[in-house]
Amino acid sequence: MPSPKRIGQIEFGLLSPKEIREMSVRKIIWADTYDDDGFPYPQGLMDLNLGVIDPGLRCKTCDQKASECPGHFGHIELAKPVIHVGYTRLIRKLLRVTCRSCGRVLLSPEEIEKVVGTEDDQTGDLLSEKDVKKERICPHCGDQQLKINFEKPTTFSEVVVEEGKKVEHKLTPADIRARMEKIPDEDLIPLGIKRPDVARPEWTILTVLPVPPVTMRPSIILENGQRSEDDLTHKLVDIIRINQRFKENQDAGAPQLIIEDLWELLQYHVTTYMDNEVAGCPPARHRSGRPLKTLSQRLKGKDGRFRGSLSGKRVNFSSRTVISPDPNLSVRQVGVPRAVANEMTIPVRVTIHNIEELKQIARNGPVRPDVNAPCGANYVIRPDARRLRLAEGNLDTVADMIEPGWTVERHLRDGDVVLFNRQPSLHRMSIMAHRVKVMEGKTFRLNPAVCPPYNADFDGDEMNMHVPQTEEARAEATILISVQENILSPRFGGPIIGGIHDHVSGIFMLTHDTRWFKKEEALYLLRYTRIERMPAPGKVEEGIEYWSNKQVFSVILPEHLNMVFQASSCQNCDVCKKELCERDAYVRIFDGILESGTIDKKAIGAFDGQIVNRIIRQEGMSRATDFIDDMTKLSIRAIMFDGFSFGIDDEDLSRTEYGQIEEVLKNASLDVDRRIKIYEDGQLEPMPGRTVEETLEMQIMQVLGKARDLTGEIAGRHLGLGNSAVLMAVSGARGSMLNLTQMAGCIGQQSVRGERIVRGYDDRTLPHFRKGERGSDAHGFIQHSYKGGLNPTEFFFHAIGGREGLVDTAVRTSQSGYLQRRLINALQDLKVAYDGTVRTTGGRIIQFEYGEDGTDPTKSAFGDPVDVKGIVESILKEAA
Amino acid sequence: MTLPEKYEKKVEAADLPVKTKDQIRKFLSEKEITDTKFKQILDRVIKEYKSTRIEPCEAVGVIAAQSIGEPGTQMTMRTFHYAGVAEINVTLGLPRLIEIMDARKEPSTPTMTVFLEADYRNDRDRAREVSWQIEAAPLHEFGDITTDMENMHVVVHLNTKVCDKRKISPDEIMEVAPKKIKDRRHYRDFEHAIDEEKATLTFSPKDKESYQNLFQLAEHVRKVVVQGIDDILRVVVRKEGGEYILYTEGSNLKDVFDVAGVDTTRTRTNNISECANVLGIEAARNAIIFEAVSTLNEQGILVDVRHLMLVADMMCMEGEVKQIGRHGIAGEKESVLSRAAFEVTVNHLLDAAVANEVDELSGVTENVIVGQPIQLGTGDVKLIAVRQHDN
């Protein structure tokens, strides 16, 4: 590959009329585009000198075909100069700060120095309009200045005092241009025009208009054979038409009034050609009434040239389809449908070492019959860059022609590195490199443990896959972007990949308390893990060998792991009973053996994953990935061993509990009524800094919140770990006790903006209540449970609360998206230099040492430079 | 937290950050350890410390931006929430984070946390005294105000008991009130008379004919702040961590610092630009970090401080607090293309042409635009190892 040329810098400047004429290949004088035969008019807007878009024709300037000719500029000689809309503010400033007769800046050199600074110290500001007092006398020629009025979009006028009356005297673009010409170069420098040779102010008043090449404004041919011109062409047609008419009138010596009208019309067309969204100027419209997309509109905005086309690149070698889970895959892998694998290719250069293999691949052809078949190829590329398509008939002939130096574009096969991505790509773990596993079916398959970094679920999510095409790209993909290297999140320095949902439930059910498994049971659980040997049985009874549940889990742990921590189910008792904890929440691992405690979210879950975290730091990424693979497989077997389900009857409580719940709710309702009574009697003591009403509302919210929690406790007393929902809540797999409370006990207060629901007409929320009623029912307290069912008013209040949640999410996504875009834009150029400082790519120092201690947050232990606790535990083999 | 002397010396001598040394002391104190075990631990700690250094060329900016932006989707929008103090509303969640990054002149809910000096912080009454000096108290809290329509007067009868309780003399009030109406409320069309004996203050409008003026005057008299700091609408005294702390609604750091009994070393405001003006840019940088960390933590989101430090340093680099966005950092970048690709595309291009700007193509966006490798990470490495051939 040839070494790419680097663009060193890009300079910006104004085009002078001379330059415009020099770069022009043709003067355009005709407004028409094509003649009746569909051939472009010479000197028309589609002149063949400007480049070609129709296949078959050749460019008259460079003699290249449509695909090669980049296009060439033409020009239009304007009958009279017109203002460039983008520069009206500059023109206004220049008119106001320079003399109307001599063109010098209206300040003495000393005054300029005061603002700009001395010659050695140019640290001051640029001159602005405010630095020059209105209507002063020119210090250079002594001429009295006049006030300059500017009217949007492009009208300038001088205010002349005649017989005590103020009269506005319009400045034509030609007048303005004449004044700009008079400004000497050295006076422009303090005004911010540093290089007058590349940007003279008079060039902002156009006398010649460049005509962009046709390649920039291609016409399209509709189905009915009609040509449809680009918006820019339409606008140029308008300009040329008016320009011609203007010239004719001028030559014929038309009255001043008509000339002025035409001049204004020409100005309007040139203005809208530059920018069709100028304030105070009606946008030019297409025949259909749609505003035209002119030059500014092409560049602006999200889908404009800059953000849409230049910053956002499109790529080949990518595919997209629905994702679905496969717990039997490794987290490192991605299941790729055969149809995708047969279409996406990797170019392999033929050498003497691989020629036989590649010939065979070419022979296999473009169709892979099943997933186990060896991979084939779609194209081979000859050294002269000609592509030969492999098809059923030519396989052997082409394969025999292959020689070193050729390239074979072979299909994907198991083990290839691909990038996998899910939008929105909010952080770097949204794109990770996986290994291909070709599978039947039509979806991408992934291990559910990698869902958290992608934030993916399987309710119809789609994901993208990209195939790196060069060795360099593949090397970076494996070394830097692979799943294995991205287990730790740079956000907080902990694992972001780990067990979710059923993984946590399963491993919890497996490791909770003590159970004994017979050999075949233990082997069933461990079948899909990578273990090679079973440990000695934990006990032998009546000649039958038994393994404990903790032994089974310990098998997948690294040998020298020592750690102690509290599981998610830990209640943070005042005095920890350690090994004797009745919830089995004290986890202690000694030399790779789980001695006590239950494995749950805290140990292996995504975002928490204590064990995963410790393994990464002590054994490395690769071992941790293996552990995650084993853990997911073991936990899925474990959850299948007992089975796990949840049904409507799991929310059933006994008669006593229902009685208690009713009692609690009744008392709460009475308590609320009592407080309302106190308030109505005027006896309520307000909290400091709050009104009486606010105090009452807060009290009511508190009482009702407490009542709901109480029902939850009552329900929780009845439902033990035997209940699937409780198990999920306790292990941290999904949901919380609150969800269970709402299902079995009472849904509780619905709120809008953190307050009880108060909206409604005529002093009440719904016509079912009395006016001014303040009771719990009238303001959105739901006494029933999801299982028990809601009454109509409750249902309505629930919908109100639910709607607020939906609106909230919709607003939040757009706001946080914009925040992130701004943050990225502000910080994207920062990097750590080789001396440890943080600098912008331009070399400015932002921090002398990254994060004040030079620690990489990714490698840090939840922010600490060193995981001292882990090291102490692993060496002393006891709790630190 | 003490180690045997021989270990202590070695820990102290090691090239480790203070935090890590403290952790070693904490985890090893009161433990039976042998010399070899201690050596093993210390060696492992030093080895791990070396391995957690940040690598050159790392695109730390992008990582920081992603780490702060990504959890934004998980934050609540609920603007008002009671943080710690039930009496005072504070903006929290995503709106607050946006507010910090926007470097607003005034946050939507300015508050202060006022710590007290040693002699004040343990006594509720003394803390209350300080709070009276801070909380803006309008005149009507100190006595009865009657509007005498017959004589066109507004008469204030000061309640000496209240004045005593509030530690302010009636004379002082009577002196301050008219002055403040003129200075702070910009209302001058009145005359006043003081009766020190009866502790009454009489106001009369200059225009004796207009009842409207009289009522206007009465309103001004009622609301004029005679004690405390005008911007601070409310003060709440709470006991936290064994001392009394004042929480305020409204913020005025400079004036609060002048109040006797205020611990100026710990007192803080959530108004970042005020921090910058009163205490300087370093304080503002710390305030940004503190505010952002507490906003994120309150939502239960774990984000490494280093990311927030980088954002704060970027915002404060020029010596004043700059916004993250087009009116701040992003709008003042060197590169024309980068600015054009962010917001207000056309204006940046037009201005660049007149100023004859040159884009050096050093940043990320510029190089993406022209299709070159960016100067970060693996794209920044210019050294290529030449393999030594043996033969």
Interface residues (C-beta under 8 A of the other chain):
Chain A: P4 R6 I7 G8 Q9 I10 E11 F12 G13 L14 G86 Y87 L90 G192 I193 K194 R195 V198 A199 T204 D275 S296 L299 K300 G301 G304 F306 R307 L310 S311 K313 L426 H427 R428 E476 L480 P490 R491 F492 G493 G494 R617 M687 P688 G689 R690 M698 R753 G754 D808 V811 R812 T813 Q815 S816 L819 Q820 R822 L823 I824 N825 A826 L827 Q828 D829 L830 K831 V832 A833 Y834 G836 V838 T840 T841 G842 R844 I846 Q847 Y850 G851 E852 D853 G854 T855 D856 P857 T858 K859 S860 F862 G863 D864 P865 V866 D867 V868 K869 I871 V872 I875 L876 A880
Chain B: L16 P17 K19 T20 Q23 I24 F27 L28 K31 I33 K37 Q40 I41 R44 V45 E48 Y49 S51 T52 R53 I54 E55 P56 C57 E58 A59 V60 G61 V62 I63 A64 A65 Q66 S67 I68 G69 E70 P71 G72 T73 M75 T76 M77 R78 F80 H81 A86 E87 I88 L94 L97 I98 M101 R234 V236 E249 L302 V303 D304 V305 R306 H307 M309 L310 V311 D313 M314 M317 I324 G325 G328 I329 A330 K333 E334 V336 L337 S338 A340 A341 F342 T345 V346 N347 L349 L350 A352 A353 V354 A355 N356 E357 V358 D359 E360 L361 S362 G363 V364 T365 E366 V368 I369 V370 G371 Q372 Q375 L376 G377 T378 D380
